[in-house]
Amino acid sequence: MLKPIPALLKSFTILLFFTISYLSYSQLKTAPVPNWVVVQDYEEMPDIDENDIAFGLLTLLSDEQIHVPKRQQYIRYVKKITDNVGVQDGSLVSINYDPTYQKLVLHNVNILRNGKTINKLNLSDFQTIRKESNSENYIYDGSLNATANLSDVRSGDILDVSYTIQGFNPLHQKFSGAFILNDYQSVGKIHLNILSRNSLRYKLLNSDYKPKISNRFGLKNYSWVNTNTEPPEFEENTVAWQMMYQTLFVSEYDNWEQVVNWALPIYTQDSKFSDALNDKISTISKASEFESLRIKMALKFVQNEVRYLGLEAGIGAYKPFTPNKVFGQRFGDCKDKTWLLVNMLREMKVKAYPVLVNSTYGKSLNNVLPTPKAFDHVIVKVIDSTNNSYYYDPTIANQEGSYKDISLPNYGYGLVLKEGNTKLEAIEQESTDLVEIFDIYNVNGIGEDMTLNVTSVYRQGEADAIRSVLKSNSISSLNKQYRDYYKNFYEEVEILEAMIYEDDTIANKITIEESYKFNDVWTPMLGDESKIGISFTPYSLYNNIVFPTEKDRKTPFSLYYPIHKKHKITIKLPRAWGITSENEVVNSEHFEFSYKSKTNRPKDIIYLDYEFKNKSDHVPVDDFKEFYDDTKDMESMMSYYIFIPKSAAKFGSVFSTNKRSKSNNSNADSNEESSGVSAIIIGFLVFIFLIFIGLVLYIIRSNRKYN
């Protein structure tokens, strides 16, 4: 039964509701366009091919203007709805801002229809919500979205929206930023205008547009305009770190040393460590006399016992919480975990520094202008007592092995926050990410089933990755996932024994064992159904090797790196098989590949040995055609096929042959013909032998009768 709510509680609830509603509403204001804004015109029918328009929306104008001294950013966009499918997105106005240091001022929300302007700016239509679009990554920045779903929006309408966001992050006293001068589809006009008291450095990638520089309001005015823009061309396997768009960098920073000097006061530890944190540091210090083990113990603690969670509202996007706070709450984001680890190591007399990196564009950092905004992640640099340097990512959990062999993503370049540092530093971390697969196939008979026993050995970074998978999934679910994986190669797959694994954390090696049964593995040969066969594939290599489909290339081709895999296949046959040994090598400038096959004829066993190792993380355009040819050579060796004529299988003949995938079929045919000729010769010799035996018996009988 529902209990009546007390009158006081009712009043409080109603008051709270209206207070929240008022706060959300009062954060939005309207005002005319600021007088420092240069109003832009645009073409309603720009010179853009209609076939290039996607989602029923065409951007006619994208206008961004920044007044650096006022710390204000004016935005205007004009979009034309070219098809009814564009009405849904075209009706939505969504503006993101950080309420801890920014205010949102709306200027215009208009619809142009048949030459008339319809005013759609109504504050009561807007809702202010906390969206937290990055919450799936455990990052909460506290930003708000002011959204409005406009009524009566139709195909053919032009939506014209403008607003100003007032306020920059208070930690940024010098101006810098990156701007895109084209989009994923053509835009009628893109305009960028910056008013600054100081001279600005600028650099534009993938374009040679020059700014128009003038003076307005006693300030320097920089203006860029791009009309009827062309989208970048994305090819298959484009490298993630390459900046494909026309990207403009603008900065008041003269060099990277100024960025270091900006960051050092942010990473400052003034307060004393708490008793609890001191106790933890003391426990680690006393646990081993070896510096290497103390480094590893501190790293493991921060990685595994301080969970990842980012509260990044306002200055929290750049400034870490204190080590005491992070240690006490047992959570933090990359900069929090980094700063905790750095302070723990320093307390143990180990040199350690925060390093600013970019998790996506790290290899391109040497192409951008100095700015704190070039980075989105923080890691740790450690210099041990032998003066060797190592890098660690405190946000990666469950890393094992020696402190010298901890794997690290390929971050490219980083900025070490150390007094006096003047440049970016190449981050190089060697890791033997070796994977070895041992497959043993038992072919029980021609036309019968086949079993497979798999032993997989993962080392270093690959062991860390598979350890994460093993910890995050149940064995039952992994059994099903692995079984489904093998169904890509064989139709009927049965698990004979549940997966088992062994984790050697000292050597950072994980060994996994699996066992399967495959039914109906003998299938008609493609193109010749008079034969049946089975294929055997080094499937582990296919997981990380991408074979290009086009020979012409305009951008670098991305490679999975580092990768070193050995896949050994043992095939136990039910009878002798007519095969030949092979030894092939492809030594490309960007990878090494080898394939060997041999037999143990007395035991009817085939041994296949594959090895692949990448030498780089991408292929430059100039090397691509040679790389393409090399991968085709490698691809021709990536599958092994044994087959036998159906007639031979039916009568139990020992005749059989083999071939590699994509090898010349005539070789197999010539083997069959030569085997057929051999059979005729053998038959003839047997016939002669029988006649000879008959003749001998006849002579013996005749002699007995005579005697």
N, C-alpha and C positions, 0 to 999 in steps of 0.2 A: 504494500500500500504506500502511495506517495505521501510524504509528510509535507505540510505547508511550509513555505519558505518564510522566515521571519521578515517583517516589514523593513527592518533596518538593513538586512542582507539584500533584500530586493532593491532598496534604494541605492546601496553601494554598487550592486551589479549594474544597474542602469547608469549610474554616474561613471563607472569604469568604462562601460561601453561607449558612452558619449565622449569621454576624455580621450580614449584611443582614437575614435573616429575624428575628433577635432584635431588631435595631434597630426594624424596622417593628412588631413585636409589642409591644416595650417602650414605644413611644410611646402606646399605648392603655392606659387604666386604668379601673377601675370604682370607684364610690363611691356611697353613698346620696345622695338628693336633698339639696342644701344647706338648712340650717335657715332661711335668709333667703327661700326661695322660698315663695310663697303657692300652695298646691296648688289647682288649678282643677277644678271638676266640669264635666260636659257632658251633653247629651242624646243618647242613642243613636238617637232618632227625632226629629230637629229638624224644625221647620216649614218644610221645603223641598220644592218640587215635584219629584217623581221625574223629570219630563220635563226638568228643568234639570241633571241629573247627566250628566257626560260621562266617557268612558274607564273607566267602571265603578268610579270612586272618589269617595267623598264625604268631605270633611274635616269631622270633628265638632268638633275643637278645634285651634286654632293658638295656642300660648302662648309668648311671649317675655318674659323677665324679666332685667333688667340691674342689677347691683350696681356702681355707678360707682366707689366707693372701692376695692373689691376687684378692679376691672377684670375682671369675670366676666359671661358671657352664658349664661343658661339657656334651653334650647329644648325644647319638648315639642310633638309633633304626634300626633293621633289620627285615623286614617283608617279608614273602613268600605269594604270591598270589596263593592259592590252587584251585580257581574256578573262572570262568569268572565274577561272581557277585562281586568278590573282586577287580576287575580292577578299578572300579569307585573311591572307597576310596583309593585304593593302589596307584593311580596315583597322588594323591594330597599331596603336601608337605606344611604344615601349621605350622608356628612358631610364638608364641606370646611373646612380650616383651614390656617393658615400656620405651619409648624413653627419658623420663625425666632424667633417671639415668642409662640406660642400652644401650649397643651396641651389635649388632648381627654380628657374624663372621661365615661364612659358610666354612666348610671343604670339605665335600664330598657329592655328590648326585650320586650314582652309581646304575646301574641295572646289576645284574648277570644273564646271560642267556646262558645255555649250556656251562658252564665253562668259558665264556668270560665276561669281565667287560666292561660295556658301561658307559662312563662318561656323566652324564646328568646335571652337574653343569654349568649353564649359567645364569649370573645375569640378563640378559635381559628377562628371562622367569619369573622372580619374580616380583610381585606387592606388594607394601606396602600399606595396607588399614587399616583404623580405623574401627574395627568391632563392638565394644561395645556390646558384647554378653549379658550383663546384663541390657540393656537399658529398657527392659520391666518392670524392677523393679525400674526405675528412678535412676539408678546408672551408672555413666560414669567415667571410670578409665583412659581414655586417652591411653590405650594400643594399640599397632599396631600388625597387623598380616602380616608377610611376607609369601606370598603364591605363589606356582607355580603348574600348572597343566602339568604334564610331558606328552610328546608325546610318542607314540609307546610303550605302556606298555601292556604286555600280561599275560595271565594266565600261571602260572609256573615260572614267573620272581621272583627274590629276590631283594627287594629295600633296599639299604643301605644308610642311611642319618646320617650325623654328623655335629654338629655346637657347638659354644660356645657363651654363653651370658655373657658379661662382665659388672659387676656392681651389687651391692646389694643396697637395699633401704638405703639411708644415715642415716636414723633414727636407723638402726640396727647396732650397733657397736659390739655387741656380737652375735656370730653365734648360730642359732637354726633352727630346721626344723622337718618336718614329712615326712616319705617316705614309700611307699607301696612296699612290697616284693612279692606280687602276684597280679593277675588280675582277671577280671570277667570270663576269660577263661584261659586255660593252656598256659604258656609261656615257651619257651625252656630254657632261661637263663635270670635271672635278676641280675645285678651287681651294687653295690653302693660302691663308694670309696670317702673318705673324708681325705684331707690333712689339718692339723691344727697345729698351733703353741702351742695351749693350749690343755690340756687334756679335753676330751669330756665326758659328761655323756650320757648314752644311755639306752633305755628301749624298748623292743620289745613285742608287744601284739600278742596273738594267735600263737606264735611260740617260739621255744627255740634256734634259730640260734645264734651262738656266732660269733663276728667279729674276723678277723685276724688283729692283731695290730703289726705294725712294724715301722721302721724309714726310711724315704726317704727325700732327700734334706734337712736334718736337721729338718724335721717336723715329727709329729706323723701321721701315716697312718692307717686309719680304713677301713676295707674292709668287705663287706657282699656279699655272692653269694648264689643264690637259683636257682636250675635247675629243669626243668620239673615240674613247680609249679602247685599246685592244687588250683582251684578257691574256694572261700567260698561257703557254702551251704545256700542259702536264703530260708527260710520257709515263709509260709503265715503269714502276720501280724507280721513281724519282727520289734522289737522296733527300732525306728529311731536313738536313741542315742547310740546304741551298735556299736562298731567298729568291723566290721565283717572281714575286711582284715588283713593280717599280716602287722601291722603298726609299724614302727620303729620311735621312738622319739630320737632326738639328740639335746643336748643343752650345752651351756657354762654357763647358769644360774644355780646357786647352789640352789636357793630357790625362793619362790614367792615374798619375800620382795625385792629381786633384780629387779623383774619385776615391782613392784610398784614404786621403785625408778627410773626405766627407764621411766615410764609413767608420773610421777608427773611433770617434767619439760615441758612435752608436753601439759599438762592441766594446764597452768598458765595464769592468767589474769593480765597483766601489765598495760594496757591502761585504762584511765577513761571511764566510760560509756558515751555514747552520750546523748544529752539533750532529744532526743526522747525516748530512752530506760529508762532514769531516770524518765521521765514523766509517762511512762507506769507502772513502779514499784511503783511510788508514788500513782497512781490511784488505783492500787490493794491494797496497804497498807491502804489507807484511806477508802476503800470500806467496810471493816468490822473490828470489834474489835477482832474477833475470828481468831486465828491462823489457825484453820482447814479450814475456808472458804478462807483465803488468799492462803493457799497451793493449794486448789482446783482451784481457779481462775488462778493462775500462770500456773498450769498444763494444764488447758483447753486452755489457750491462746497458749501455745507452741504446744499442740497437734492439735488444730483446725485451728489456724491462721498462723502457719508456716508450709508450705507444705513440703512434703518429696522430696528431690532431692539431690543426692550425686555426687559431683565433686571430685573424689578420685585419681587423677593422682599424681604420685610420693609420697611425704610425706603426701599428702592429704588423703592417705589410713589410716593414723593413727592420724594425727594432726588436731584438729577441727579449724574451722574459729573462729574469735573473736566473742563474743556476739554482739558487735556493728554491725558487718557485717551481721550476721545471722538475727538479728532483722531488719536491714534496707532492706535486700533483700527478707525477708519473705520466705526463703527456706533454707533447710539444711538436711544433713543425720543424722543418729542416734547420732553420736558423737557431731555434731553441735547443734542439738536440746537439747541433754543432757546438754551440756556445757552452753547453754543459760539458761535453767531452773535452773541448779545448781547455777549460778551466780545471777539470779533474787531472788531465795530463800535465798541465803546467804545475799544479800542486805537487805532482810526483817528479818534478824536475825534468820533464820531457818537453822539448820544444814543439809547440802546436799552434796552428793559425787557422782562422776561418778562410775559406776560399769561395769567392762568388763565381758561379758558373751559369750557363744557360743549358737546360736539359734538352733543348731541341736544336738550337742554332749555334751550339758551342764552337763548331769548327769554322763558323763564319764570323766569330767575334773580332778577329783581326781586320775585318773589312768595315767595321762600324766605327762611328765617332765615340770618344769617351763619354759615358753616361752611366749612372747607377741603374737606369731602367733597362740596360742591356741584359740584366741577369734575372733569373727566376728561381734560383736554387742555391743552396750553400752546402759545402762539404768541408772536410778537414784535411789539412796538410800536416804531417808529422815528420820531424827530422830526428832520427835516433842518435845514440851516442857515437855511432860510427860515421855520422854525417850523411847517411843515406836517407832519401826522401820517399815518403809513401803517402798515398791519398786514400781516404776512407769516406764512405757515404753513411752517416749515422742513421739514415732513414731506411736502409736495407736490412731486414732482419734475417737471422739464421745463417749467417756466414761463418764458415768454419775454416780450419787450416791454420797455417803459420801466419803471423802478422805481415810477413813479407809477400804473401801470395793472395791477399784479399782482392777479389775481383772488383772492378769498377766499370760502370758504363762509360762509353767513349764520349766524354764531355768536351774534348777538343782543347779549348783554352779556358783558363780561369784567372781571376784576379786575387792574388794572395794579399790579405789584409795585414800587412806588416809595414811598420814605419820605414819610409825610405824607398818602398817599392815603386817603380816607375812604369812597369809594363805588364802586359799579359804574360802568362806562363803556360807553355804547352804541357798538358797533363798526359803523361805516359805511364801506364801501369801494365806491366807484363803479367799475363796469367795463362797457364797451360789449361785451357778449357777443352780437354780431350774427352771424347766419348768413344767407347769401344762397344760394339754389338757383336755377339757370338750367336749365330743361328744354327741349330742342328735340326735338319729335316729328315724324317724317316718315311720314305715312300714305300708303303706296304705291299704294293703290287700294281701291275698295269690295270688302270681303271678303278683302283681301290682308293681308300682314303689316305691321308698323310698326317703325321704329327709334327709339331714344332716345339722345341725347347729353346727359350731365349734367355741369354744372360746379357744384361746391359750394365756397363760400368761408366759412371759419370765422375769427372774430376774437376776440382776448382770451381770456376764460375758456373759450369754446367751442373755440378753437384749442388751448388747453392740454389739454382733454379728448380731442380727436381725436388730438392728438400722442401722448398716452399709448397710445391704441388702436393707432396706426400702429407705435409702437415695440414693443408687446407682441405683435403678431401678424404673421405672414408675409403678403405681398401675395396669395399663392395662397389662403390661408384667408380673407382679407378679400374677395377676389373671390367666393368661394363664399357667404360670409355675405350680401354685397350682392345677389347673384343670388337667393338664397333669400328675401331681403326683398321683392324685386319680384314674387316669386311670390304674394305676398299680394294683388296687384292684377291680375296677368295669369298665365295658366296656364303657357304655354310661354315660357321666358326663355332666351335664348342670349347669352353674352358675346361681343361683337364684338372688343373690345380690352381688354387688362388695364388695371387701374386705374393711373393715374399721379398723383403729387402733388408739390407744391412748398411748401416750408416757409420763409416769410419771417420769421426770428426777430426781426429788428429791429422790424418792424411787428406782430409776433405774429399773422401771418395764414397760414393753410394753405389751399391750393387743391387740390381733388381733381377729376379728370376720369374719367368712366366712359362706356362705350358698350355698348348692348344691342340685341338684336332680339327682338321679341315676335311670336309666331305665334298664329293663331286669336284675334285680338283683337276681331273683330266677333261679337257674341253677341246672341241674341234679347232684345228689350226685355222686362223684367219686367212681366207683365200684358198684354202685347200682342205676341205672337210673329210678327205680320205685319210687324214692323219689326226692324231690326238696328242696333246702335250700338256706340260706344266711350265709355268714361268716362275722364276725366282728373282727377287728384286732387292737391292740394298736400300730398303725404304727409308732408313734413317738419313741418307744423303738427300733424298727428295724433300725432307722437312725444311731444309735451310738453303737449298740451291734453287735459284730462279733461272730458268732457261729463257732468254729473250726470244720474242717472236718476230721482231723486226730487226733488220740489219742496219738500217739508217738510224742515226741518233743525233739529237741536238743538245741534250743535257747529260750530265754524268749519270751513270747507272749504279744504283745502290746494291751493295753486297752485305750479306749477314757476316758480321765480323766481331770478334775472332771466332773462327770455327775450325776444328780439327777432328775429323771423324774417321774411325776405322771400322769397317763392317766385314766380318768374316762369316761365310756361309759354308756349312758342311751338308752335303746331300748324300744320304745313304740310300742307294738304289736296290731294287729287288733282284737285279741281274746285271750282267755286263752291259756296258753302254759304249757305243762307238763314238768316242769324243777325242779331241785333240787339246793339248795344253796351249795356253796363250799367256803373253806378257806384254801389256800395253801401258804407255805412259803419255800423259798430256801435261807438258810443263809450260803453262801460260805465264805471262808476266804478272797475272793477278791471282792465280791459283795453281796448285799442284794436284794432279789426279793420277792414280795408278790402278790397274786392274790386272789380276793374275788368276789363272785357272790351272789346276793340275788334278791328276787322278791317282787313286790307289786301286789299281786294277784287280789285285787279288781279293780285295774287300769290297769292290764295286762302290767306291766312294768318290765323289767330286768335291774339290775344295775351291771355293771362290774367295778372293781377297780383294777388297776395295779400300782405298784410302783417299781422302780429300782434305785439303787444307787451303784456306784463303790466305792471301798475302796482303790484302788491303781491304778497306771498307767501301770502295767505289771504283768504278772504271771511268777514267776521263774520256771525253768524246773522241779524242784522237786515237785512242787505243781500242775503241769499241768494236770495229769491224773484225780485227784480229781476235778479240775476246769472243765475239759471236761465233766465229769459225771454230775456235777451241772448244766452246761449250757444245757445239754440234758433234765434234769428235767424241767428247766425253759422253754425251747423251746416247750415242750409238753403243756404248759399252755398259749401260746402266741396267740392263735386264738380261737374264740368262734363260734360255728356253730349251727344253728337251722335248723331243717328240718321237713318235713311232707310227708307222702305218697301222690303221685299224686291223688290216688283215694279219699283219705280223703279230699284233697283240692277241688276236683271237686264237691263233694256232700255237701260241707260246714260242714263237721264233726268237732267237737271240739277236736278230737284226734290229738295229736302232741307230739313231744319230742325234746330233745336237746342233744348235746354232745360237749366236748372240742376237739380241734384239737389233733389228734394222740392218743385219748383215745381208750379204748377197745371197738370195735364195738359190742361185745356181750352184753355189757351193754345196748346199744341202742336197740338191738334185743330183749333182755329180757323185756325192757320197752314196746316194741311193742306187744310182746306176752301177757304180763300181761294186757296191755290195751285191747287186743282182748278178753281175758278171761273175763275181767270186762264187756265188751260190751255184751258178751253172757249171763252173769249172770243177767245184767240189763234187757236184752230182755226177759229172762225167767220170771223174777219178774213182768215185765209189762204184760206178757201174763197171769200169774196167777191173777194179779189184774183185768184184763179185764174180765176173767171168773167169778171172784167174783162179779164184778159189774153186769154182765149179770144175774147171779143167783139171786141177790137181786132184780133186776127189774122184773124178772120172778115171784118171790114170791109176790111182790107188786101187779102186774097185776092179778095174780091168786086170791089174797084176794079180790080185787075190783070186779072181776067177781062173786065170791062166794057171796059177800054181795049183 
